[in-house]
């Protein structure tokens, strides 16, 4: 277990224990200001939120091991002609919605398994730094920012643009069923 996470867990335990003990004392008639209890609750909530974001998420490593190609829009048509599906993920390191999409959807086991399919080609565009080719590609879809996800398949040869805030259901329903 990561040492920061361990310290965070111990601190959270201490805060919650202190909160419980002081709440008990207040219930028994001790003079403990409500503001002290509220402050402990706020600190415990902040600590819990930090722990949540530090804790490794489901299948984050499996997601990183997926074979991603750089986004080359010119190749998409020929990949479709081979009967394959193309999933495009355009994101940036500074994009909080992109991180949430990865955490809540793209790193989940059921999604990773579908993206591993032999008939799936994964393309990634990185807009951490400005890239004229990727920006032109986004403009074609009137998308002027990240995240941007689109699925090209036999059912959607021109692409099916997914919502900015992904859900597992949105993504899985856009992908063709396995044969």
C-alpha positions in Angstrom: 0.0 0.0 0.0 1.3 3.4 -0.9 2.7 5.3 2.1 0.6 8.5 1.4 -2.5 6.4 1.4 -1.5 4.7 4.6 -0.9 8.0 6.4 -4.2 9.3 5.0 -6.1 6.2 6.3 -4.5 6.5 9.7 -5.3 10.2 9.8 -8.9 9.6 8.7 -9.3 6.9 11.4 -7.9 9.3 14.1 -10.2 12.1 12.9 -13.3 9.9 12.9 -12.4 8.4 16.3 -11.9 11.9 17.8 -15.2 13.0 16.2 -17.0 9.9 17.7 -15.5 10.4 21.1 -16.3 14.2 21.2 -19.8 13.5 20.0 -20.3 11.0 22.8 -18.9 13.4 25.4 -21.2 16.2 24.1 -24.2 13.8 24.2 -23.3 13.1 27.9 -23.4 16.8 28.7 -19.8 18.0 28.2 -19.4 21.6 26.8 -17.9 20.9 23.4 -18.7 23.5 20.8 -20.6 22.3 17.7 -18.1 24.2 15.6 -15.3 21.8 16.8 -17.4 18.8 15.7 -18.2 20.4 12.4 -14.5 21.3 11.8 -13.5 17.7 12.5 -16.2 16.5 10.1 -14.9 18.8 7.4 -11.3 17.6 7.9 -12.4 14.0 7.8 -14.4 14.7 4.5 -11.4 16.4 2.9 -9.1 13.5 4.0 -11.6 11.0 2.6 -11.8 12.9 -0.7 -8.0 13.0 -1.0 -7.7 9.3 -0.2 -10.3 8.6 -2.9 -8.3 10.4 -5.6 -5.0 8.8 -4.5 -6.3 5.3 -4.3 -5.5 3.2 -7.5 -8.7 2.6 -9.4 -10.0 -0.6 -10.9 -8.0 -1.8 -13.9 -6.0 1.5 -14.3 -3.0 -0.6 -15.1 -4.9 -2.8 -17.6 -6.1 0.3 -19.3 -2.6 1.6 -19.6 -1.5 -1.8 -21.2 -4.1 -1.5 -24.0 -2.5 -0.9 -27.4 -3.1 2.7 -28.4 -2.2 4.2 -31.7 -1.7 7.9 -32.2 -4.8 9.6 -33.7 -4.4 9.6 -37.5 -7.8 10.4 -39.0 -6.8 9.4 -42.5 -6.4 5.8 -41.3 -9.9 5.4 -39.9 -11.6 4.7 -43.2 -9.2 1.9 -44.2 -9.5 0.3 -40.7 -13.3 0.3 -41.1 -12.9 -1.3 -44.5 -11.2 -4.2 -42.7 -14.4 -4.7 -40.6 -12.8 -3.3 -37.5 -14.2 -0.7 -35.0 -12.2 2.4 -34.1 -12.5 4.0 -30.6 -11.0 7.5 -30.4 -10.1 9.1 -27.1 -8.9 12.7 -27.2 -8.0 14.1 -23.8 -5.4 16.2 -22.0 -3.5 15.8 -18.8 -4.9 19.0 -17.4 -8.6 18.0 -18.1 -10.5 17.1 -15.0 -13.5 15.7 -17.0 -11.0 13.5 -18.9 -9.6 12.1 -15.7 -13.1 11.5 -14.4 -14.1 9.6 -17.6 -11.0 7.4 -17.3 -11.6 6.8 -13.6 -15.4 6.1 -13.8 -15.6 4.5 -17.2 -12.5 3.7 -19.2 -10.6 2.0 -16.4 -13.5 -0.3 -15.4 -13.0 -4.0 -16.1 -16.0 -4.4 -18.3 -14.9 -1.6 -20.5 -11.2 -2.6 -20.7 -12.3 -6.1 -21.7 -14.4 -4.8 -24.6 -11.6 -2.4 -25.7 -9.2 -5.4 -25.8 -11.3 -7.0 -28.5 -9.2 -8.2 -31.5 -11.5 -6.2 -33.9 -11.0 -3.0 -31.9 -8.5 -0.3 -32.9 -7.8 2.3 -30.3 -6.6 5.8 -31.2 -5.5 8.4 -28.8 -5.2 12.2 -29.3 -3.3 14.2 -26.7 -4.2 17.8 -26.4 -2.1 18.4 -23.3 -0.2 20.7 -25.6 -1.7 22.4 -28.6 -1.8 20.2 -31.7 -3.1 21.7 -35.0 -4.0 18.3 -36.5 -6.1 17.2 -33.5 -7.7 20.6 -33.2 -8.7 20.4 -36.9 -10.1 16.9 -36.4 -12.2 18.1 -33.4 -13.4 21.1 -35.4 -14.8 18.7 -38.0 -17.2 17.5 -35.3 -17.7 21.0 -33.9 -16.0 19.9 -30.7 -13.6 22.6 -29.6 -12.3 21.0 -26.4 -11.7 17.8 -24.5 -12.7 15.3 -23.7 -13.8 14.0 -27.0 -14.7 10.4 -27.7 -16.1 8.8 -30.8 -16.8 5.3 -32.1 -16.5 4.4 -35.8 -18.0 1.0 -36.7 -20.0 -0.6 -39.5 -23.1 0.8 -37.9 -21.5 4.3 -37.5 -19.1 4.8 -40.4 -19.2 8.6 -39.9 -18.7 8.1 -36.2 -20.9 8.2 -33.2 -19.8 11.1 -30.9 -20.2 10.1 -27.2 -21.2 12.5 -24.5 -18.4 14.6 -22.9 -19.2 13.0 -19.5 -19.0 9.3 -20.4 -21.0 6.5 -18.8 -20.3 2.8 -19.1 -23.7 2.3 -20.8 -23.1 5.0 -23.4 -19.7 3.5 -24.4 -20.7 -0.1 -24.4 -23.9 0.5 -26.3 -21.9 2.4 -29.0 -19.5 -0.6 -29.5 -20.7 -3.5 -31.7 -21.6 -6.7 -30.0 -18.9 -9.4 -30.0 -19.4 -12.0 -32.6 
